[in-house]
């Protein structure tokens, strides 16, 4: 998918400005006001409220388009959950990644019991259209109970030492949570993190595993894909 389903009709700013603001906000731990300031330094006057509306309108659409560009998920899934305090109440962020580090899905829930684990398992299989060869989780009993009910034929490994990959994948979320001084609502957290988990990893290749020239080449490819899904590349071609 490119930008065929995206419409910028009615927006007085060009797509290059809109997509750049959305990229800045989701790629770096910046506030809307800080993005506004960066754009002002570039000679573009746009209010932080406008940037907020752009991120709300286009962020998820960009994330969905990037996910459709990803290869099929790996056959080993790592699942983990962490607590997030919202308005003084504990909520739980459930996350699944494959063995290659690709984020498969995230889900905010107010519990981490069997029903919550079962809901996340079913959502994962529906969204990916796949069934894994193995799932790796911590020793939370809810995982085992839901696993036996939803995917009994899938190998289930429970160990706090085997799931570092999933635990480490929470770090960018924690970084954004601190920068945003917490989330204001469960729905807002779900909407932001759903877009964030689709956009941010696209610009975070495993840099420590590649030399500098390979990293730069990979980032060039990823920026090209970004221009294609946002519609910037189409404008360049038309010109």
GUNU-505376 format. One line per field, with one value per residue: chain; residue number from 1; x, y, z of N, C-alpha, C in turn; residue in three letters. Coordinates in Angstrom, 2 decimals. Layout:
<nodes>
kette: [A; ...] .
nr: [NUM; ...] .
n_x: [X; ...] .
n_y: [Y; ...] .
n_z: [Z; ...] .
ca_x: [X; ...] .
ca_y: [Y; ...] .
ca_z: [Z; ...] .
c_x: [X; ...] .
c_y: [Y; ...] .
c_z: [Z; ...] .
rest: [ALA; ...] .
</nodes>
This chain:
<nodes>
kette: [A; A; A; A; A; A; A; A; A; A; A; A; A; A; A; A; A; A; A; A; A; A; A; A; A; A; A; A; A; A; A; A; A; A; A; A; A; A; A; A; A; A; A; A; A; A; A; A; A; A; A; A; A; A; A; A; A; A; A; A; A; A; A; A; A; A; A; A; A; A; A; A; A; A; A; A; A; A; A; A; A; A; A; A; A; A; A; A; A; A; A; A; A; A; A; A; A; A; A; A; A; A; A; A; A; A; A; A; A; A; A; A; A; A; A; A; A; A; A; A; A; A; A; A; A; A; A; A; A; A; A; A; A; A; A; A; A; A; A; A; A; A; A; A; A; A; A; A; A; A; A; A; A; A; A; A; A; A; A; A; A; A; A; A; A; A; A; A; A; A; A; A; A; A; A; A; A; A; A; A; A; A; A; A; A; A; A; A; A; A; A; A; A; A; A; A; A; A; A; A; A; A; A; A; A; A; A; A; A; A; A; A; A; A; A; A; A; A; A; A; A; A; A; A; A; A; A; A; A; A; A; A; A; A; A; A; A; A; A] .
nr: [1; 2; 3; 4; 5; 6; 7; 8; 9; 10; 11; 12; 13; 14; 15; 16; 17; 18; 19; 20; 21; 22; 23; 24; 25; 26; 27; 28; 29; 30; 31; 32; 33; 34; 35; 36; 37; 38; 39; 40; 41; 42; 43; 44; 45; 46; 47; 48; 49; 50; 51; 52; 53; 54; 55; 56; 57; 58; 59; 60; 61; 62; 63; 64; 65; 66; 67; 68; 69; 70; 71; 72; 73; 74; 75; 76; 77; 78; 79; 80; 81; 82; 83; 84; 85; 86; 87; 88; 89; 90; 91; 92; 93; 94; 95; 96; 97; 98; 99; 100; 101; 102; 103; 104; 105; 106; 107; 108; 109; 110; 111; 112; 113; 114; 115; 116; 117; 118; 119; 120; 121; 122; 123; 124; 125; 126; 127; 128; 129; 130; 131; 132; 133; 134; 135; 136; 137; 138; 139; 140; 141; 142; 143; 144; 145; 146; 147; 148; 149; 150; 151; 152; 153; 154; 155; 156; 157; 158; 159; 160; 161; 162; 163; 164; 165; 166; 167; 168; 169; 170; 171; 172; 173; 174; 175; 176; 177; 178; 179; 180; 181; 182; 183; 184; 185; 186; 187; 188; 189; 190; 191; 192; 193; 194; 195; 196; 197; 198; 199; 200; 201; 202; 203; 204; 205; 206; 207; 208; 209; 210; 211; 212; 213; 214; 215; 216; 217; 218; 219; 220; 221; 222; 223; 224; 225; 226; 227; 228; 229; 230; 231; 232; 233; 234; 235; 236; 237; 238; 239] .
n_x: [0.83; 0.54; 0.08; -2.53; -4.97; -4.92; -5.89; -5.18; -6.74; -8.07; -6.20; -4.02; -1.31; 1.56; 2.08; 4.65; 5.37; 3.43; 3.88; 6.50; 6.32; 4.77; 6.55; 8.72; 7.52; 6.82; 9.18; 11.16; 11.67; 9.78; 7.77; 4.61; 4.89; 7.65; 8.14; 6.84; 8.57; 10.94; 10.08; 9.59; 12.18; 12.99; 11.68; 8.96; 5.82; 3.71; 1.13; 1.26; -1.09; -2.17; -0.25; -0.71; -3.26; -2.64; -1.00; -2.83; -4.64; -3.17; -1.13; -1.77; -2.62; -0.28; 1.30; -0.11; 0.22; 2.99; 3.22; 2.00; 3.93; 5.83; 7.62; 6.23; 5.38; 7.78; 8.15; 8.32; 7.10; 7.44; 6.10; 5.04; 4.20; 3.75; 3.31; 1.51; 0.94; -1.97; -3.69; -3.48; -4.19; -3.37; -2.61; -2.19; 0.21; 0.29; 2.48; 3.69; 6.30; 8.23; 10.85; 12.65; 12.50; 10.45; 7.59; 4.56; 2.02; 0.29; -1.47; -3.57; -4.74; -6.79; -6.29; -4.34; -5.09; -6.37; -8.41; -7.62; -5.13; -6.03; -7.61; -5.62; -4.03; -5.86; -6.40; -3.88; -3.47; -5.52; -4.86; -2.34; -2.82; -1.69; -0.28; 1.93; 5.02; 6.12; 5.65; 7.01; 7.09; 6.93; 6.69; 4.06; 0.98; -1.35; -0.70; -0.13; -2.64; -4.31; -2.99; -3.33; -6.00; -6.41; -4.34; -3.40; -1.73; 0.60; 3.98; 4.97; 7.03; 8.13; 9.92; 11.91; 14.35; 14.50; 13.08; 14.11; 14.18; 11.55; 11.12; 13.05; 12.00; 10.16; 11.44; 11.61; 8.95; 8.79; 10.57; 9.19; 6.94; 8.00; 8.89; 6.47; 5.36; 3.64; 0.59; -2.68; -5.10; -6.56; -7.52; -6.24; -3.57; -3.55; -4.12; -1.95; 0.31; -0.19; 0.18; 2.77; 4.26; 4.25; 5.49; 7.93; 9.74; 10.34; 12.28; 14.36; 16.60; 18.62; 21.16; 23.55; 24.39; 25.38; 27.76; 28.73; 28.31; 26.48; 24.37; 23.66; 22.84; 20.64; 18.95; 18.44; 16.86; 14.66; 13.72; 12.92; 10.78; 9.10; 8.52; 7.07; 4.77; 3.60; 3.07; 4.76; 6.70; 5.19; 4.52; 7.00; 7.49; 5.45; 6.20] .
n_y: [-1.20; 2.26; 5.61; 5.58; 5.39; 7.57; 10.85; 14.19; 16.29; 19.50; 20.32; 22.91; 22.88; 21.43; 17.92; 17.13; 18.63; 17.84; 15.01; 15.07; 16.27; 14.37; 12.23; 13.28; 13.50; 10.86; 9.50; 10.59; 11.49; 13.82; 16.68; 18.08; 20.83; 21.09; 19.97; 21.89; 24.04; 23.11; 23.02; 25.71; 26.72; 25.79; 27.44; 27.09; 27.89; 26.59; 25.54; 23.86; 22.55; 22.00; 20.20; 18.16; 17.34; 16.38; 14.19; 12.57; 12.05; 11.01; 9.39; 6.67; 5.64; 5.80; 4.03; 1.61; 1.23; 0.88; -1.50; -3.27; -3.47; -5.03; -8.16; -11.52; -12.46; -13.88; -17.31; -17.66; -16.27; -13.63; -12.69; -10.18; -8.24; -5.03; -2.74; 0.32; 3.41; 5.25; 8.11; 7.56; 4.88; 1.46; 0.12; -2.29; -2.90; -4.94; -6.69; -8.04; -9.53; -10.80; -13.27; -11.79; -9.28; -7.68; -5.74; -7.16; -6.65; -4.47; -4.01; -2.32; -3.11; -3.50; -5.52; -8.48; -11.11; -14.47; -14.06; -11.66; -12.40; -14.38; -12.84; -11.28; -13.22; -14.18; -11.86; -11.36; -13.57; -13.10; -10.58; -11.00; -13.17; -15.64; -18.57; -19.24; -21.18; -21.43; -19.91; -17.53; -16.65; -14.88; -16.16; -15.77; -16.99; -16.66; -16.70; -19.41; -20.64; -19.39; -20.13; -22.95; -23.00; -21.45; -21.88; -24.73; -26.52; -25.25; -24.77; -23.83; -21.81; -20.95; -18.68; -16.46; -15.81; -16.28; -14.36; -11.85; -10.37; -9.46; -7.99; -5.97; -4.61; -2.89; -0.58; 1.80; 2.67; 3.27; 5.38; 7.30; 7.60; 8.82; 11.22; 12.33; 12.77; 10.87; 9.09; 10.30; 8.99; 5.71; 5.06; 7.05; 6.33; 3.79; 4.51; 6.22; 4.51; 2.42; 3.58; 4.54; 2.16; 1.15; 3.02; 4.03; 1.71; 1.21; 3.02; 2.23; 0.30; -2.60; -1.33; -1.85; -4.20; -3.89; -2.51; 0.99; 1.90; 0.05; 0.53; 3.17; 2.74; 1.06; 2.78; 4.67; 3.19; 2.78; 5.37; 5.92; 4.15; 5.29; 7.75; 6.77; 5.59; 7.74; 9.47; 11.41; 10.64; 10.24; 12.84; 13.84; 12.28; 13.12; 15.71] .
n_z: [0.00; -0.82; -0.65; -1.33; 0.04; 1.66; 2.31; 1.81; 1.44; 1.95; 3.75; 4.40; 4.53; 2.94; 2.06; 2.67; 4.92; 6.80; 7.03; 7.92; 10.44; 11.80; 11.71; 13.24; 15.78; 16.47; 16.20; 17.85; 21.33; 21.73; 22.56; 21.42; 21.34; 21.19; 18.68; 17.20; 17.64; 16.40; 13.76; 13.35; 13.41; 10.99; 9.34; 9.07; 10.08; 12.31; 14.48; 17.67; 18.28; 15.78; 14.87; 16.71; 15.88; 13.33; 13.96; 15.30; 13.25; 11.05; 12.07; 12.89; 10.44; 8.88; 10.39; 10.05; 7.30; 7.17; 8.61; 6.88; 5.01; 6.16; 6.43; 6.70; 10.04; 12.36; 13.49; 16.19; 19.05; 21.38; 24.39; 26.67; 29.59; 31.04; 33.74; 33.66; 35.01; 35.05; 35.63; 38.37; 38.54; 38.07; 34.96; 32.34; 29.90; 27.22; 25.17; 22.10; 20.32; 17.53; 16.92; 15.52; 16.45; 15.57; 16.21; 16.95; 18.04; 20.34; 23.42; 25.61; 28.81; 31.75; 33.47; 34.29; 34.07; 33.35; 31.43; 30.25; 29.13; 27.36; 25.64; 24.47; 23.16; 21.21; 19.79; 18.74; 16.95; 15.17; 14.08; 12.94; 11.34; 11.60; 13.17; 15.76; 16.01; 18.49; 21.70; 23.91; 27.23; 30.41; 33.80; 34.53; 35.56; 34.12; 31.41; 30.88; 31.41; 29.50; 27.18; 27.03; 26.42; 24.08; 22.15; 22.20; 20.83; 20.34; 21.16; 24.41; 26.21; 29.33; 31.06; 32.93; 32.00; 29.29; 28.02; 27.54; 25.21; 24.71; 27.04; 26.80; 24.66; 25.68; 26.39; 24.64; 24.92; 27.66; 27.69; 26.15; 27.76; 30.02; 28.85; 28.08; 30.48; 31.54; 30.63; 29.81; 29.58; 29.19; 26.64; 25.12; 25.52; 24.28; 21.61; 20.96; 21.45; 19.73; 17.19; 17.57; 18.01; 15.50; 13.86; 15.08; 15.43; 12.76; 12.07; 13.58; 13.05; 13.77; 14.83; 16.16; 15.13; 12.61; 10.27; 9.76; 7.08; 6.08; 7.80; 7.09; 4.46; 4.88; 6.32; 4.35; 2.60; 4.28; 4.72; 2.14; 1.86; 3.76; 2.51; 0.38; 1.55; 2.81; 0.77; -0.17; -2.02; -4.32; -5.05; -5.79; -8.03; -9.73; -10.14] .
ca_x: [0.00; 1.22; -0.75; -3.78; -6.12; -4.73; -6.33; -4.74; -7.65; -8.50; -5.06; -3.31; 0.13; 1.89; 2.25; 6.01; 5.37; 2.60; 4.55; 7.72; 5.92; 4.36; 7.79; 9.47; 6.85; 6.83; 10.54; 11.98; 10.88; 9.49; 6.39; 4.09; 5.48; 9.04; 8.07; 6.49; 9.79; 11.84; 9.56; 9.79; 13.59; 13.09; 10.93; 7.57; 5.02; 2.57; 0.87; 1.36; -2.40; -2.28; 0.61; -1.42; -4.33; -2.02; -0.55; -4.01; -5.31; -2.33; -0.16; -2.17; -2.65; 1.11; 1.75; -0.74; 0.86; 4.32; 3.07; 1.69; 5.18; 6.71; 7.50; 5.41; 6.02; 8.51; 7.34; 8.46; 6.61; 7.78; 5.03; 5.34; 3.29; 4.30; 2.28; 1.57; 0.00; -2.73; -4.60; -3.37; -4.62; -2.48; -3.05; -1.14; 0.51; 0.68; 3.24; 4.19; 7.26; 8.74; 12.26; 13.44; 12.33; 9.34; 6.44; 3.37; 0.83; 0.26; -2.85; -3.75; -5.83; -6.73; -5.97; -3.43; -5.59; -6.54; -9.25; -6.82; -4.17; -6.78; -7.99; -4.43; -3.68; -6.80; -6.17; -2.63; -3.65; -6.40; -4.18; -1.22; -3.26; -0.71; -0.15; 3.37; 5.55; 6.36; 5.51; 7.88; 6.52; 7.42; 6.00; 2.71; 0.11; -2.38; -0.25; -0.30; -4.06; -4.83; -2.34; -3.99; -7.34; -6.44; -3.39; -2.79; -0.74; 1.79; 4.94; 4.96; 8.21; 7.99; 11.17; 12.26; 15.64; 14.36; 12.19; 14.73; 13.87; 10.27; 11.27; 13.80; 11.19; 9.37; 12.26; 11.17; 7.68; 9.10; 11.20; 8.14; 6.09; 8.67; 8.90; 5.10; 4.93; 2.54; -0.55; -3.84; -6.24; -6.24; -7.75; -5.18; -2.35; -3.69; -4.02; -0.58; 1.26; -0.45; 0.88; 4.19; 4.88; 4.36; 6.38; 9.25; 10.67; 10.75; 13.49; 15.31; 17.22; 19.53; 22.38; 24.73; 24.74; 25.80; 28.72; 28.12; 27.83; 25.26; 23.31; 23.20; 22.10; 19.36; 18.12; 18.01; 15.74; 13.52; 13.17; 12.23; 9.49; 8.29; 8.03; 6.07; 3.50; 3.00; 2.68; 5.77; 7.37; 4.30; 4.62; 8.28; 7.36; 4.56; 6.95] .
ca_y: [0.00; 3.53; 6.62; 5.60; 5.55; 8.76; 12.09; 15.43; 17.33; 20.42; 20.74; 23.97; 22.58; 20.33; 16.61; 17.02; 19.21; 16.99; 13.73; 15.32; 16.50; 13.07; 11.48; 13.83; 13.22; 9.44; 8.94; 11.14; 11.83; 15.25; 17.13; 18.80; 22.18; 20.99; 19.81; 23.22; 24.86; 22.62; 23.44; 27.15; 26.92; 25.48; 28.44; 26.67; 28.30; 25.71; 25.45; 22.52; 21.92; 21.45; 19.01; 17.13; 16.80; 15.59; 12.91; 11.78; 11.67; 10.27; 8.49; 5.27; 5.25; 5.55; 2.82; 0.46; 1.05; 0.31; -2.89; -4.07; -3.65; -5.94; -9.57; -12.31; -12.57; -15.10; -18.39; -17.67; -14.99; -13.29; -11.88; -9.65; -7.18; -4.13; -1.87; 1.75; 4.11; 6.28; 8.75; 6.90; 3.48; 0.60; -0.53; -3.19; -2.87; -6.24; -6.53; -9.26; -9.35; -12.07; -13.48; -10.79; -7.99; -6.93; -5.63; -7.76; -5.95; -4.02; -3.88; -1.84; -3.75; -3.15; -6.72; -9.43; -12.43; -15.40; -13.46; -10.67; -13.13; -15.03; -11.79; -10.86; -14.32; -14.21; -10.64; -11.55; -14.49; -12.46; -9.48; -11.50; -14.23; -16.72; -19.29; -19.44; -22.49; -21.38; -18.62; -17.40; -15.69; -15.02; -17.24; -15.39; -18.15; -16.35; -17.13; -20.85; -20.97; -18.95; -20.92; -24.25; -22.82; -20.81; -22.50; -25.86; -27.25; -24.41; -24.93; -22.70; -21.77; -19.94; -18.45; -15.05; -15.62; -16.42; -13.34; -10.53; -9.65; -8.76; -7.00; -4.82; -3.88; -1.89; 0.59; 3.03; 3.11; 3.91; 6.65; 8.23; 7.83; 9.84; 12.49; 12.86; 12.89; 9.94; 9.13; 10.88; 8.07; 4.40; 5.15; 7.85; 5.52; 2.76; 5.12; 6.67; 3.41; 1.62; 4.25; 4.61; 0.85; 0.88; 3.98; 4.14; 0.61; 1.27; 3.84; 1.72; -0.99; -3.09; -0.64; -2.43; -5.43; -3.58; -1.40; 2.28; 2.05; -0.75; 1.23; 4.30; 2.21; 0.57; 3.93; 5.26; 2.37; 2.99; 6.69; 5.81; 3.52; 6.30; 8.69; 6.10; 5.36; 9.03; 10.17; 12.38; 10.14; 10.47; 14.23; 13.99; 11.66; 13.96; 16.89] .
ca_z: [0.00; -0.79; -0.01; -2.08; 0.92; 2.46; 1.65; 2.45; 0.97; 2.98; 4.57; 3.69; 4.55; 2.02; 2.68; 3.21; 6.26; 7.66; 7.30; 8.68; 11.83; 12.36; 11.89; 14.37; 17.05; 16.80; 16.18; 18.93; 22.53; 21.66; 22.76; 20.27; 21.35; 20.73; 17.23; 16.69; 17.68; 15.37; 12.46; 13.26; 13.06; 9.56; 8.59; 8.92; 11.23; 12.51; 15.91; 18.25; 18.19; 14.43; 14.85; 17.46; 15.03; 12.27; 14.53; 15.58; 12.01; 10.10; 12.71; 12.80; 9.03; 8.50; 11.07; 9.40; 6.00; 7.41; 9.03; 5.70; 4.27; 6.87; 6.07; 7.61; 11.36; 12.63; 14.08; 17.65; 19.58; 22.75; 24.98; 28.00; 30.01; 32.04; 34.28; 33.39; 35.90; 34.37; 36.58; 39.66; 38.49; 37.32; 33.74; 31.85; 28.47; 26.71; 23.93; 21.47; 19.23; 17.06; 17.24; 14.80; 17.10; 14.99; 17.10; 16.35; 18.51; 21.73; 23.90; 26.97; 29.54; 33.17; 34.25; 33.66; 34.43; 32.24; 30.39; 29.54; 28.32; 26.28; 24.69; 23.73; 22.25; 20.09; 18.99; 18.01; 15.83; 14.19; 13.41; 12.14; 10.44; 11.72; 14.44; 15.93; 16.39; 19.94; 22.38; 25.07; 28.18; 31.77; 34.52; 34.92; 35.34; 33.14; 30.09; 30.75; 31.35; 28.21; 26.14; 26.93; 25.88; 22.77; 21.21; 22.93; 20.03; 20.20; 22.26; 25.33; 27.07; 30.38; 31.78; 33.01; 31.35; 27.85; 27.47; 27.58; 23.99; 24.90; 28.12; 26.28; 23.68; 26.39; 26.73; 23.96; 25.50; 28.93; 27.38; 25.75; 28.92; 30.85; 28.13; 28.05; 31.88; 31.74; 29.73; 30.47; 29.54; 28.61; 25.21; 24.53; 25.53; 23.26; 20.29; 20.72; 21.40; 18.53; 16.09; 17.92; 17.84; 14.07; 13.20; 15.68; 15.10; 11.35; 12.01; 14.58; 12.69; 14.83; 14.41; 16.78; 14.41; 11.25; 10.13; 9.49; 5.70; 5.95; 8.52; 6.29; 3.31; 5.38; 6.66; 3.09; 2.14; 5.16; 4.43; 0.85; 2.14; 4.45; 1.50; -0.44; 2.25; 3.16; -0.45; -0.59; -3.23; -5.45; -5.45; -6.48; -9.34; -10.52; -10.52] .
c_x: [0.86; 0.37; -2.14; -4.98; -6.02; -5.16; -5.86; -5.61; -8.11; -7.39; -4.25; -1.80; 0.42; 2.17; 3.65; 6.08; 4.60; 3.35; 5.81; 7.39; 5.52; 5.60; 8.56; 8.84; 6.94; 8.24; 11.37; 11.10; 10.63; 8.03; 5.92; 4.69; 6.93; 9.09; 7.74; 7.75; 10.77; 11.38; 9.75; 11.23; 13.83; 12.27; 9.47; 6.81; 3.77; 2.38; 0.97; 0.02; -2.64; -1.45; -0.07; -2.52; -3.77; -1.60; -1.74; -4.65; -4.47; -1.39; -0.52; -2.20; -1.24; 1.62; 1.17; -0.09; 2.25; 4.22; 2.76; 2.92; 6.11; 6.56; 6.60; 6.13; 6.75; 7.63; 7.53; 8.11; 7.00; 6.71; 5.45; 4.33; 3.99; 3.18; 2.56; 0.53; -0.65; -3.78; -4.64; -3.77; -3.66; -3.20; -1.88; -1.02; 1.04; 1.36; 3.70; 5.16; 7.68; 10.23; 13.19; 13.30; 11.21; 8.16; 5.20; 2.10; 1.07; -1.19; -2.84; -4.94; -5.68; -6.47; -4.90; -3.79; -5.75; -7.34; -8.46; -5.79; -4.85; -7.16; -6.79; -3.98; -4.57; -6.63; -4.91; -2.82; -4.54; -5.66; -3.04; -1.66; -2.35; -0.81; 1.33; 3.74; 5.74; 6.08; 6.38; 7.31; 7.27; 6.56; 4.63; 1.75; -0.97; -1.99; -0.50; -1.76; -4.65; -4.24; -3.03; -5.37; -7.34; -5.54; -2.67; -1.72; 0.56; 2.69; 4.97; 6.16; 8.04; 9.29; 11.48; 13.59; 15.54; 13.62; 12.77; 14.38; 12.58; 10.40; 12.02; 12.98; 10.30; 10.13; 11.85; 9.86; 7.91; 9.72; 10.15; 7.22; 6.69; 8.63; 7.53; 4.53; 3.67; 1.44; -1.78; -5.04; -5.81; -6.41; -6.67; -3.87; -2.40; -3.50; -2.59; 0.36; 1.04; 0.25; 2.39; 4.91; 4.97; 5.37; 7.79; 10.19; 11.15; 12.06; 14.51; 15.84; 18.24; 20.95; 23.64; 25.21; 25.26; 26.82; 28.02; 27.57; 26.58; 24.09; 22.76; 22.40; 20.72; 18.43; 17.63; 16.81; 14.49; 12.90; 12.43; 10.85; 8.56; 7.71; 6.96; 4.74; 2.83; 2.53; 3.67; 6.45; 6.51; 4.35; 5.90; 8.20; 6.53; 5.29; 7.95] .
c_y: [1.25; 4.50; 6.66; 5.89; 6.79; 9.98; 13.28; 16.60; 18.21; 20.89; 21.78; 23.80; 21.42; 19.04; 16.46; 17.55; 18.32; 15.71; 13.93; 15.55; 15.19; 12.21; 11.97; 13.40; 11.76; 8.83; 9.38; 11.50; 13.33; 15.52; 17.83; 20.21; 22.14; 20.75; 21.15; 24.10; 24.43; 23.05; 24.95; 27.47; 26.64; 26.44; 28.10; 27.03; 27.44; 25.53; 24.01; 21.81; 21.32; 20.19; 17.86; 16.51; 15.96; 14.22; 11.99; 11.25; 10.72; 9.26; 7.02; 4.78; 4.97; 4.24; 1.57; 0.17; 0.45; -1.16; -3.80; -4.30; -4.66; -7.37; -10.30; -12.46; -13.88; -16.11; -18.54; -16.29; -14.84; -12.34; -11.40; -8.55; -6.33; -3.22; -0.42; 2.42; 5.27; 6.83; 8.00; 5.44; 2.67; -0.01; -1.37; -3.09; -4.24; -6.03; -7.89; -8.87; -10.73; -12.15; -12.50; -9.40; -7.15; -6.92; -6.16; -7.03; -5.48; -3.85; -3.40; -2.55; -3.41; -4.35; -7.53; -10.86; -13.30; -14.78; -12.44; -11.35; -13.79; -14.01; -11.38; -11.95; -14.30; -13.00; -10.79; -12.43; -13.88; -11.39; -9.96; -12.53; -15.43; -17.37; -19.59; -20.90; -22.55; -19.98; -18.66; -16.32; -15.78; -16.07; -16.84; -16.53; -17.90; -16.79; -18.62; -21.24; -20.59; -19.76; -22.26; -24.15; -22.35; -21.50; -23.67; -26.61; -26.48; -24.62; -23.66; -22.80; -20.63; -19.83; -16.96; -14.76; -15.67; -15.26; -11.94; -9.69; -8.84; -7.69; -5.76; -3.99; -2.83; -0.58; 1.85; 3.57; 3.82; 5.29; 7.70; 8.57; 8.90; 11.20; 13.15; 13.09; 12.05; 10.11; 9.61; 9.94; 6.77; 4.44; 5.95; 7.09; 4.45; 3.36; 5.56; 5.49; 2.51; 2.23; 4.26; 3.29; 0.44; 1.77; 3.95; 2.98; 0.63; 2.04; 3.43; 0.35; -1.37; -2.60; -1.30; -3.69; -5.17; -2.46; -0.13; 2.39; 1.23; -0.09; 2.38; 3.83; 1.72; 1.73; 4.64; 4.52; 2.66; 4.38; 6.69; 5.18; 4.52; 7.30; 8.07; 5.97; 6.67; 9.81; 11.19; 11.94; 10.36; 11.89; 14.49; 13.42; 12.53; 15.22; 16.61] .
c_z: [0.00; -0.03; -0.62; -1.19; 1.80; 1.67; 2.47; 2.02; 2.15; 3.89; 3.79; 3.69; 3.61; 2.78; 3.27; 4.64; 7.23; 8.03; 8.12; 10.16; 12.50; 12.62; 13.11; 15.70; 17.44; 16.83; 17.38; 20.14; 22.63; 22.00; 21.49; 20.19; 20.86; 19.22; 16.57; 16.61; 16.60; 13.98; 12.26; 12.87; 11.58; 8.70; 8.36; 10.20; 11.31; 14.01; 16.40; 18.21; 16.82; 14.31; 15.59; 16.61; 13.88; 12.78; 14.81; 14.31; 11.16; 10.76; 12.56; 11.36; 8.52; 9.11; 10.40; 8.05; 6.15; 7.80; 7.83; 4.83; 4.93; 6.34; 7.06; 8.95; 11.52; 13.35; 15.58; 18.18; 21.04; 23.28; 26.37; 28.32; 31.08; 32.53; 33.88; 34.27; 35.14; 35.34; 37.92; 39.68; 37.62; 36.12; 33.23; 30.34; 28.07; 25.36; 23.42; 20.36; 18.74; 17.33; 16.52; 15.39; 16.54; 15.96; 16.38; 16.78; 19.94; 22.13; 25.34; 27.60; 31.03; 34.07; 33.54; 34.09; 33.18; 31.10; 29.58; 28.64; 27.13; 25.21; 23.85; 22.75; 21.01; 19.18; 18.15; 16.78; 14.76; 13.40; 12.52; 11.11; 10.48; 13.10; 14.63; 16.19; 17.90; 20.46; 23.63; 25.97; 29.50; 32.49; 35.06; 34.57; 34.31; 31.74; 29.88; 30.60; 30.00; 27.07; 25.94; 26.28; 24.43; 21.75; 21.86; 22.16; 19.85; 21.41; 23.11; 26.26; 28.06; 31.16; 31.79; 32.32; 29.83; 27.20; 27.52; 26.36; 24.14; 25.97; 27.63; 25.31; 24.35; 26.59; 25.98; 24.51; 26.82; 28.70; 26.99; 26.92; 29.82; 30.16; 28.13; 29.44; 32.13; 30.72; 30.50; 30.51; 28.91; 27.10; 24.50; 24.47; 24.44; 21.87; 19.99; 20.54; 20.19; 17.32; 16.34; 17.67; 16.38; 13.38; 13.76; 15.34; 13.65; 11.20; 13.06; 14.15; 13.77; 14.51; 14.96; 16.06; 13.00; 11.22; 9.66; 8.08; 5.44; 6.65; 7.69; 5.08; 3.73; 5.71; 5.40; 2.53; 2.98; 4.97; 3.09; 1.04; 2.83; 3.45; 0.62; 0.27; 2.66; 1.94; -0.92; -1.89; -4.47; -5.96; -6.23; -7.89; -10.28; -11.01; -11.63] .
rest: [UNK; UNK; UNK; UNK; UNK; UNK; UNK; UNK; UNK; UNK; UNK; UNK; UNK; UNK; UNK; UNK; UNK; UNK; UNK; UNK; UNK; UNK; UNK; UNK; UNK; UNK; UNK; UNK; UNK; UNK; UNK; UNK; UNK; UNK; UNK; UNK; UNK; UNK; UNK; UNK; UNK; UNK; UNK; UNK; UNK; UNK; UNK; UNK; UNK; UNK; UNK; UNK; UNK; UNK; UNK; UNK; UNK; UNK; UNK; UNK; UNK; UNK; UNK; UNK; UNK; UNK; UNK; UNK; UNK; UNK; UNK; UNK; UNK; UNK; UNK; UNK; UNK; UNK; UNK; UNK; UNK; UNK; UNK; UNK; UNK; UNK; UNK; UNK; UNK; UNK; UNK; UNK; UNK; UNK; UNK; UNK; UNK; UNK; UNK; UNK; UNK; UNK; UNK; UNK; UNK; UNK; UNK; UNK; UNK; UNK; UNK; UNK; UNK; UNK; UNK; UNK; UNK; UNK; UNK; UNK; UNK; UNK; UNK; UNK; UNK; UNK; UNK; UNK; UNK; UNK; UNK; UNK; UNK; UNK; UNK; UNK; UNK; UNK; UNK; UNK; UNK; UNK; UNK; UNK; UNK; UNK; UNK; UNK; UNK; UNK; UNK; UNK; UNK; UNK; UNK; UNK; UNK; UNK; UNK; UNK; UNK; UNK; UNK; UNK; UNK; UNK; UNK; UNK; UNK; UNK; UNK; UNK; UNK; UNK; UNK; UNK; UNK; UNK; UNK; UNK; UNK; UNK; UNK; UNK; UNK; UNK; UNK; UNK; UNK; UNK; UNK; UNK; UNK; UNK; UNK; UNK; UNK; UNK; UNK; UNK; UNK; UNK; UNK; UNK; UNK; UNK; UNK; UNK; UNK; UNK; UNK; UNK; UNK; UNK; UNK; UNK; UNK; UNK; UNK; UNK; UNK; UNK; UNK; UNK; UNK; UNK; UNK; UNK; UNK; UNK; UNK; UNK; UNK; UNK; UNK; UNK; UNK; UNK; UNK] .
</nodes>
